[in-house]
Amino acid sequence: MNQQHQLKHKAREARQARQARRVVNGIFIGLIVLMVLLLLGYYLWMG
């Protein structure tokens, strides 16, 4: 039983790590897209 519990615990940790990486990547991609949109808007407004 203990070995199965350890395997489940490791699988849960790996799943949480993947999810955390997805969240961080999503935030960075969102910030990059926002910066590009702001730059485009600025150049169109001032252009």
SVG drawing of the C-alpha trace seen along z (x, -y; Angstrom):
<svg xmlns="http://www.w3.org/2000/svg" viewBox="-5 -61 12 63">
<polyline fill="none" stroke="black" stroke-width="0.4" points="0.0,0.0 2.8,-2.4 4.4,-2.0 1.2,-2.7 0.7,-5.8 4.2,-7.0 3.6,-6.5 0.3,-8.4 2.0,-11.2 4.8,-11.4 2.2,-11.4 0.3,-14.2 3.4,-16.3 4.4,-15.8 0.9,-16.9 1.0,-19.9 4.4,-20.9 3.2,-20.6 0.2,-22.8 2.4,-25.4 4.6,-25.5 1.6,-26.0 0.4,-28.9 3.7,-30.6 4.1,-30.1 0.5,-31.5 1.3,-34.6 4.5,-35.3 2.7,-34.7 -0.1,-37.0 2.3,-39.7 4.2,-39.5 0.9,-39.7 -0.2,-42.6 3.0,-44.5 2.8,-43.9 -0.8,-45.2 0.2,-48.2 3.1,-49.0 0.8,-48.6 -1.8,-50.8 0.8,-53.4 2.2,-53.5 -1.2,-53.6 -2.3,-56.4 0.8,-58.5 1.3,-57.5"/>
</svg>
